[in-house]
Amino acid sequence: MLELLQSETPLSSWITEDTAESLLKPCTAVSLPLSKADEDTMKKMIDWVKVSQDQILNADKSLTEAIGIAAPQIGKNVQMYYILLPITNVDKTKVTYYEHALINPKITAKSNQVVAARYGEGCLSVKNKDHEGIVPRSYKIEVTGYDYFTRQNVKLVARGYEAIVFQHEQDHLEGHLFYHHINQENPWNTPEEWIIVDNQQPKITSDDEADVASANITPTNLIKINNDNKLNSKNIEPSTSKSKNLE
């Protein structure tokens, strides 16, 4: 049975909707070491996501199943997010969980290759179906930040659907939402050179074999980003990879 990290049972009422102005404002950096309030915020995010994915604790589906959440989504405008992403292997015999709890994260490099989730992106804070459409993201990114679990500064590289999830959560910290990236004139437009991945997550049962993994891999073919978010190198050629499915 899952043990909560803090004393409150996660509730759907914790979630701030996109009608709130606070979701459109950049978040403030977190001071280290973490204060008790910031510790509690991270623990609440971890509990919310884990309970939402738990078929027993969330049997009544009172929580929308989530693979990530950012602090402003629970009313705390600080730079923190939590990701718990289950991905199956090719023959669907094993599930690997990619788990990240980052503080003051930044995307420091990105590939020129575009990736997008086949069915668009969803968000706990967005209830309006009018925001459906394809969301272009970088296929490969480099992320730096302070890891809540190891209490160390880390540099991670993520590709494909995992990179999409990182960029979605990073948007929340910068006052953006996924639908700000959708082509309003042609929402489902997918140019041929884009990599399209499936984003229907596997349903995990107690019989599944599962691992927890991180994305510590050597970065290549990345465009470095300055602190002012301007690129400091020329565009690189897009990857020759074809559309891939993560399931």
N, C-alpha and C positions, 0 to 999 in steps of 0.2 A: 504494500500500500504506500502511495506517495505521501511523504511527510512534508508539510508546508514549512518554508523557511521563516515565515512571520506569522503573526497571530490571527490575521483576518482571512476569512474565506473569500476568494476572488469572486467578484460580482460583475455582471454586465454593466451595472451603473457606474463602475469605475471609469469606463471609456468616455473620453471627450470626443464629441462629434465635430465634423469639419465646419459646422456652422459657428463654432467658437473662434474668435479672433486669435486666441492664443496659439492655435495650430498653424497660423500663418506668420508667426514671429520666430526669428532665429533663437535658439536656446543658448543659455549661458554655460560657460565652461565650469567643470566641477573641480573644486579644490581637493587636493590629496594631502594627507590621507583622508579617506571618506569620512564625512560627518555621519552621525547616527541617522539623520534624516535621509541622506543620500544612500546609505546602506539599506534602509527600509524601502526606498524607491526601487532599487535594483532587486531586492528580494520579492517585492510585489510583482514586478514584471516577470521574473522567473516563475513564480507560483502561478500567475495568470496563464502563461503559455502552457506550462506543463499540465495544469488542471484541464485546460481546454482540449488538450490532446488525449487525456485519460478517458478511456471508454467507460470506466466505472464511476469516477468522481464527476464526470460530465455526461452521465448516461441520459439525463433529461435534456441535453443540448442547450442548457441555459446560457452557456458561453459559446460564442462563435469560435470554431476551431481556428487556432492561429499558429503560424510558424515564426512569428516575430512581433515585437512590440517595442515602441520607443517611449521614453519617459513623458513627453508632452501628451501622449495618448491617455495617460492616467493623471493628467493635470499637473505634471511637474516639468517645467520648462528648463531642463538641464540636459547636458549632452551625454546621454546614456541610452543604450538599447540592448535588447536580448533577442537572440535567434536560436531556435531549436528546429533544424530542418532535417526531416527524414527523407532519404533517397534510397531507392532500391537498386540492386545491381542488375545487370543486363538480363539474367535469367530469373530474376525476381525471387531468389532464394534467401537473400539477406538484406537487411535494412541497416544503413549507416546513418547515424545521427550526427549532423554538423552543428555543434553547439558553441555559441559565442556570447559573452557578456562583456561589452566594451564600454569604456568611459572615455570621453573626449576623443572619439574616433574621427579620423579624417581619411578621405580618399586621396591618396598622394600620387597616384598614377593610374592611367586607364588605357585600354587598347582602342584603336580606331574601329575595329570590327564591332558591328551592332548585333545585339541579341534581343529577343523579345519573347515574352510568354505567349503561347498560342491563343489563350483565351483571355488575354488582358490581365490586369492585376486587381486584386481586391484589397480592402482595407477595413480594419475594425471601426475606424472613425467615419467611413463613408457609406451611407445608406442609399444614396441617390443612384438609381440604375442608369440615369442619363449620362453617367461618366464612363460608360463602357468603351473599350477601344484598345488598340495596340500601344504599348508603352516602350519606346526604344531605349535601350540601355547599352552600356559598354559590356562586351563579352567577357573581358578580363580586367580586373582591377587590383590595385594594391591598397591595402588599408592599414593604417597605423592607429594605435590607441593603447589605453591601459586596460589590461585584462583583469577582470574582477576575480576570476578564479585563481590565477597564478600570482596576482599582485605584482605584475611586471609589465613594462612597456613591450608591445609586440608589433611585428609587421606580418601581415597575412596577405596571401594572394588567393583570390576566388575567381572561378570561371563559371560560365553558363548560368544555370538557375540560381546557384548560390550567390553569384555576383549580382543578379537581379535583386535578390532579397536584401543584400547589404545596401544597395543603392536606394531601395525603397525606404529602408529605415533611416539612412543618412539624410534623405529628403526631409523627413520629419524634423530632424535636428536643425535644418536650415530654413524651416518655414515653408516647405514646399509639399505638395501632394502629388500622387502618381498621375492624376488626370491633367496636371499642368503640362505634361509631356505629350499628351495625345494630340494627334493631328485633327483639329476640329472640323476641317473640311472633308477629310477622308479617314475616319477613325480606325478602320480595319486595314489600312494600307500596309502592305509588307513587301518592300522591295526585294528583288531576287537575291541580292547579296547578303541579306540579313540571315542570321541563324535563328531559327524558331524552335523553342523548347516547350515541351508539355509541362503544365503546372498543376496537374491533378495529383495530389499527394497520396501515398499509400496509406491504407488503414492498418494500423499496427495492432497485433494481438499478442498475448503473452506467449504464444507458440513460436513467434518469429524470432529468428536469430538477429541480434542487433549489436552494433558497435557504436562507439562515440569517437568521432574523428575531428581533426582540425584541418585548416587549409594552409599549412606551412609548406609552401613550395616555391621554388626559385622563380622570380619574375623575369619574363622576357617579353619583347615586343610591346613595351608599355610607353605611353606618352606621359612624361613627368608633368606634374601640376605645381605651379608656384603657390605661395600662400594667398596671392590675390586671385587665384583660380584661373590664371591665364596660362596657356600652354607655352612651354619654353623649348619645344622642338617641333619640327615639321611633322605633318601627318604621315603615319606609316601606312603601308599597303594593307588592305583588309586581309584577314586570314582566308585561306582557301577551303576551310572546313565547310561542309555542307550541313543542312539542317539536322539537328540531333534531338533525340528524345531522351529525357532523363528517366522515364519509367520503362 
